Amino acid sequence: MDPQVIATFVAGLCCTLVIMYLFGAFSGKKPALSTEEWRAFPLREKIEVSDSTHIYRFEIPGTLGISTGQHVSVRAPVNGRQVMRSYTPITDHDVEGYVDLMVKSYPTGNLSRVMNELKIGDTVEMKGPKGRFLYEPNMVSRIGMIAGGTGITPCYQVIKAVLQNPADNTKLNLIYANVNEDEILLKKELDALAKQHPTRFSVYYFLDKPPANWTGGTGFVTREAIAEQLPSPSESCRILMCGPPPMMEAMKKHLVSLDFPPARTISKAEDIVFVF
């Protein structure tokens, strides 16, 4: 073959490969979040969950870039200074175009009050992802969870990730505590998942102020309920917890009395008892 023809072919092939490389490098979708800088995202929709809790849907370019078990930092100006809080998204990690944060508003809560006053198009800044717990399919055989109030969000994230993966055989048991029945966040979704996956997921509710015909737990979550509803201590199980600090302290004591190892002040990924 003519050397000039070969040279032309090789040159053309090289150009094609370079173009393909550059196209792949620059057309790949980057995650919306950054661990280095704060990025502003506008509010697209506000969905009422209860009188005091809403789902805030923020518009993002592409996917958020977060793994199961992680959370994001959110900040906004309050009285001339930046106030930051951490929230766990309830959207799946591969959803494109938006992220949902479920936030309960408190009269004295700085950032939650600002969130409640947001109008469509207003922005907040986010940074991340953050978090020491990273879930991997089949990392353990059983996961027990204890949640209170909006502390359901990281647990819900893990529950969805496990049950959406047919190759994941992890069994899940959740104890979820609230003041009254109207404040059980994501109850419809949790009940639907329990009905759809009866051998893989169960949920048991506790209420401080239960209705007349209530069949769940009443008052504070008890040691006996934990022993009955959640897995026993072993290297092949994890206990994940998230909720108000006083509740978490009480649950730590119950777990120690059931021979679980004491939870650290700051949990690490390998801990059997992990507090978000």
N, C-alpha and C positions, 0 to 999 in steps of 0.2 A: 504494500500500500504506500502511496505517496507520503513521504515524511511531513509535507506541508499539510496534507489532509489530516494526518494523525495529530499534528500540533494544534490544528484548528479545532478538532474534536475534543482534545484534552482541555484546551482553553475554555471551550463552551461548557464542558462538563463542570469545570471548576467554578465558572461563573454561576451556573445553575445551583450548585451546592451551596455557594456563598449566599445567594439570594434566598434559598430555602432555609438556611440557618438563621439569617437575619429576620426573615418573616416569622419563623417559629419563636425567636427570642423576643420580638417586639409585639407579636400578636397574642402571646399568652396572657391570660387574664391574671392580673396581680390581685392579691387580697386587698379588700378595702381598708383593713386596719393596718396600723404601723405600730411597732413597739418603740419607735424612736420619736415620733412626733404626734401631736394631737391633730385629728382631722374632724372637720365639721360635717355633719349629716343632717339634712332637713327632715322634719316630721311630715310623713305622708298621710297618716291616719291615726286616730285615737279611738280605741275600742273599749267600751265599758265592760268590766268583768263583775264588779260589785260597786256599792256606793263609794268605796274608798280606793278601789283598785282598777287600774286601766292597763291595757296593752298599748304600748306606744310603738308604732311602726315607722321606722326611719328608712329613708331611701339611701341605698348605697350602690356604688358601681361594682358590678360583679358579685362575688361571694365575700362574706365577712373575713374568712381566713382564721377560723377558730376550730379547735378540736374538742371532742366530747370531754366534759369535765372542766373546761376553762371558762373564764369570765372576761368581761371588758370593764375598763375604767371609763366613767362618764363624768364630765365636768361642765359647769355652767356658772356664770357670775351671779353672786348673791351679795347684795349690799356692798358692791364695790370690790369683792374678792372672789377668787375662784374656789368653788366647793366641789369636791370629788367624792363619788361613791362607786362601788363595784356592783355590777349586775350580770346575771347569767342569762344569755339569750334563750328564748324558748323555741326559736326557729331551728330547723335542721342546719347542719354546718354547710351543706351544699346548696342551700337555697340562694338564688341569685336575685339581685335587685332590691332587697329589703332585709331588715332585721327587726325582730319583735322583742321588746323588753317589757316585762310585766312588773309594774311598780305600784306599791301601796303608798298613798299620800297620808302624811301625818301633819296635824296642825303645827307642830314644832319642828317638822323635818325640813331642813333647808333645801336640799336638792329635790326631794319628792314634791315639795310645794311648788317649786319652779317648774318641774315637769308637768304638774297638774294644770299650770297656767299657760302652757305652750299652745300656740295656735298653729294651724297647718302652715307649713313653710318655714316656721322658726327652726333654728338649728341648735344642737348641742354638740360638744366635742367628745370624741371617743379615742381611746388608745388601748393597745393590747395586741394579742391576747395575753392573759395572765392566769396564774393558777398552777399549783403543784400536782394536782391530780389529773392524770391523763388516762382515759379509759382505753383499753385494748380488748378486742373480742376474745372471750374465753380466758381472760387473765386469771379468773377464779371460777369456781363452780357455782357459788351463791353470793348474792349481795343483799344485805339487809339495810334498810334505810329508815331514818327517823327524821321527819320534817315538821316544822311549825310555821304556819302563815306563808309568807312569800319565800320561805326557805325551801319550798317545793321546787323552785326553778332549777337548781343544779341536779336534783334527783330526777326530775321530769326529763331533763336532757339525756341523762344516762339511760333511763327507762326506754325512751324512744329509740335510742341508738341500738340497744340490745335487741329489742323486739322487732325492729325493722330488718335485722340481719338474720336470715334463715340459718346461717352457718354458726351463729352464736348460741350456745346451749346454756348460757348462764341463767340461773333461776333468781327471780327478784321478789322480795317481800318488803312492803312499805307500811310504816305506821305514820299517819298524818294527822296532826293536831291543830285545831282551830277553836275560836270562841263559840261560834254558832254555825248552823248549817249553811246559811247564806254566804259565809266567808270561806267556804271550802273552795279554794281556787283550783281550776282545771278539773273539777269533779267529773264532769261529763266525759272528758277525755280519758281520765284515769279509769273510770268505770268501764268505758268502752274497751280499753286495752286489757283490763282484767277479764272481761267477758270473751274477748277475742283470743286471749292466750291464757286459759285457765290453769294450765300445768306449768306455766313459766312466770306468771306475775299475779300477786295478790296485794290488795290494799285494805288496811283496817283503819278506820277513822276514830279519832277522839274529839269530843266536844266539851267545852266548859259549860255551855248552856244548851243542852240537847232538847229537841222537841219531845212531845209526849210519847210517841211510839218509836223512839230511837233504839236501835239494836246494836250500835257500836259502843266504843268506850266512852266513859264519862269522867270529866275532871282531868287531872294530870295523867300523862302517860306513866304507867306503872311498870315496875320490875317484872311482874308476872306476865304482863302483856308482851313485853320484849322477849321473855323466855318462850312464850307460846307462839308468837308471830314471826320471829326472826331466827336466822340460823344460829347454831351453837358455835362457840369459838373454835376456830381451826385455821390453819395456814391457807386453806382453799376457800376462805370466805372473807368478805370485807363488810364493814359497817360504815355507811356514809351518813353524815348528819348535817343538817343546816336549819337554823332557827334562832329565836331570841336567845341571847347569852344566858339568862337564868335557866331557861329550859335545857340548853346544851350542858350546863354544869350538872344539872340533876340527872340527865341521861348518862353522862360520863360515870357518875357514881353507880347508877344502876348496872351499867355494863361491867364495871370492875367487880361488883358483887356477883356477877354471873361468870366470872373468870376470864373476861376479856382483858387484854393488856391496857394499861392506862393510856388515854389519849395525850399526845403532846400538846404543849401550848400552841405551837405552830405545827400543824400536821405535815407529814411527808408522804410522798406517793406510795411508799412501800408499807405504810402503817396499816394494821388490820382495822383500827378505828380511825377514820378520817373525818375531820370536821372542816367543812368548807368555810 
